[in-house]
Amino acid sequence: MQHFLFKLIPPRSSFAQDMNDTERNLMQQHSAYWKQLLEKGIALVYGPVFEPTGSWGMAIIEVENEAAATELAVNDPTIKANLHTFEMHPMSAFVK
């Protein structure tokens, strides 16, 4: 299995503070999507990263290959809705 860092990039630096109702609904769908991946053991960890310049989302995932990682990303409800963009980076992870 391979590990990847998924970075969810918001549409603006103030997104976490000023999202509208439509965006909030998409974020609820996003959270539910990643929670089920966590429960299945595909996502090892996920959540927001708080930086002074603005927060963004991340997940560490364990999958067969980069194509599988990208498939998970493009099926994120916020990506499908063109609200967020993403980056996917391979990594060497040491997991319990």
N, C-alpha and C positions, 0 to 999 in steps of 0.2 A: 504494500500500500504506500501511497505517496501523500505528502502533506502540502497544503497550500494556505497562504494567507489571502483571504478575500477582504478587500477594502471597499466599502460602500461610500461613495462620494456624494454628498448632498448638493442640491442645486445652488445653494448660497450658504455663506458662513453663519448666518443667523437662523438657519432652518429650524434648529431645535427649539428656538425661542418664539418663532413667528409663523409656524406652519398653519395653514388654513384647515378647515374641516375635511376637505377632500384628501389633502396630504396626510392628515392625522389618521384617517381611515386606512389609507394605503400603508402607513407605518404599523398600524395594528395587524394588518394582513402580513406584512413583512415579519413582524415579531412572531406571529403564529407559525409562519413558514419555517423560520430558523429554529423555533422551539421543537418542532417535530423532527427536524434534522438532528438536533441535539439528543432528543429522546431515542433516536435510531442509532446513535453513536457515530454518525457521519460528521456532524459538527462537534468538535471537541470543546469549543468555547465560542461564545459570540456575545456581542454587546457594543455599546457606544464607547468611543475613546474621546475623552474631554481634553481638548487643547485650547490654549488661550485664543488662538485664531479661529476657532470653530470646531465643533465636534464632528465626528465621522464614525461610521460603523465598521466593525471587523468581525471576522470569524476565522478560526483555524479549522480546516476540514481535512478529513482523511478519506481519500478516494483512490480508485485504480490508476487514474491518469489525468492529465490536464484537460482533456476533452470532457471528462466526467465533472471536473471542478467547474469548468465554464458552463456546462449544462445546468448545474445548480444555480450559478449566478444569474444566468439569463431567465431562469424561471422564478426568480425573486419578484414578488408582485410590484415592487417599486421600480425595478429595472424594466419589467414588461410594460409598465405604464409610462416609461420614459421620464420618471421623476428623478431618479438617481443614475449615476454612472458607476462603473466599478473598475477596479484593478485586481488582477489575480497574479500572485507571486509564488513560485515554488519555494519550499523551505525544507530544511532538515529539522525535524522535530524529535525531541526525546520525550516519549510518552510513557506514563506508568503502565 
